[in-house]
Amino acid sequence: MTGTERTWSITELAEEFGITLRTIRFYEEQGLLTPARNGTRRIFADGDRVRLGLVLRGKRLGFPLDEIKKIIGMYDAEPGEVGQLRYLLDQIEQRRAELEMRRRDIDATLSDLADLERRCRADLERLSV
């Protein structure tokens, strides 16, 4: 780390990303973040900040932590960025298919509920007269 490289405290990262200190510590325990230490104080470099953003984006997209860790780790290992991107594209395709299936299930359930509601209202109107 050079003397001019920007660093962040755990509190600064938590505030920036709108998450708890506990969440950051958990991601560190899982090996997703590797801050430097000054005694008990964590010092996060730019790479940690970027990784945290990637982890949170992956979670928002519904990826489990083990997949996020694998995807992020592929960048620095063989087969490198190309392999990482190919793997990520496969994961995106799978995730999209899962979400499309859920959407169809939700649409079918909403349709069933609308039908049931119409029948209930019709029965209620018939019984109320």
Secondary structure as GFF3:
##gff-version 3
##sequence-region A 1 129
A	DSSP	alpha_helix	10	17	.	.	.	ID=ss1
A	DSSP	alpha_helix	21	29	.	.	.	ID=ss2
A	DSSP	beta_strand	36	38	.	.	.	ID=ss3
A	DSSP	beta_strand	41	43	.	.	.	ID=ss4
A	DSSP	alpha_helix	46	60	.	.	.	ID=ss5
A	DSSP	alpha_helix	65	74	.	.	.	ID=ss6
A	DSSP	alpha_helix	80	128	.	.	.	ID=ss7
###
